Amino acid sequence: MRKKIVLACEKCGSRNYSTMSNNGAERLEVKKFCQKCNAHTVHKETK
């Protein structure tokens, strides 16, 4: 079953992106553009 997850910037903590995931074992970690930092940073899955 796919669930909705939210991605937050590792630097500023801003929750910029949401996506669907079917992997429940490990947390998703993706490099994305943060509008607040104005740079590409690592975004991690939040609860």
PEQUI-V392255 format. One record per residue. N is the residue number from 1. RES is the residue in one small letter. PSI is psi in degrees with one decimal (NA if undefined). OMEGA is omega in whole degrees, 0 to 359 (NA if undefined). D_FIRST is the distance of its C-alpha to the first C-alpha in Angstrom with 2 decimals. Layout:
# PEQUI-V392255
N_RES_PSI_OMEGA_D_FIRST + N_RES_PSI_OMEGA_D_FIRST
This chain:
# PEQUI-V392255
1_m_133.3_180_0.00 + 2_r_140.6_178_3.80 + 3_k_154.5_181_6.53 + 4_k_131.3_178_10.18 + 5_i_157.9_180_12.66 + 6_v_137.4_179_16.46 + 7_l_131.8_181_18.85 + 8_a_143.1_179_22.34 + 9_c_136.8_181_25.54 + 10_e_-30.0_182_26.89 + 11_k_-57.7_187_30.50 + 12_c_-14.6_179_30.67 + 13_g_4.4_180_27.39 + 14_s_133.9_179_26.79 + 15_r_95.1_189_23.25 + 16_n_-33.7_190_23.43 + 17_y_151.2_170_20.06 + 18_s_147.2_183_16.53 + 19_t_174.6_178_13.67 + 20_m_143.0_180_9.95 + 21_s_143.7_175_8.50 + 22_n_10.1_178_5.93 + 23_n_111.1_182_8.90 + 24_g_-7.9_187_9.47 + 25_a_-49.6_184_12.85 + 26_e_156.9_181_15.10 + 27_r_140.9_181_15.83 + 28_l_139.7_180_16.03 + 29_e_115.5_186_19.70 + 30_v_145.2_176_21.02 + 31_k_117.2_183_24.59 + 32_k_168.2_178_24.88 + 33_f_129.3_176_27.82 + 34_c_124.8_181_28.59 + 35_q_-30.8_179_30.83 + 36_k_-41.8_179_32.42 + 37_c_-19.4_183_33.34 + 38_n_42.2_181_34.12 + 39_a_164.9_174_32.90 + 40_h_120.0_181_30.01 + 41_t_167.9_177_28.51 + 42_v_131.5_176_25.58 + 43_h_131.1_181_22.68 + 44_k_153.6_178_20.40 + 45_e_135.6_178_17.15 + 46_t_171.0_179_18.16 + 47_k_NA_NA_16.90
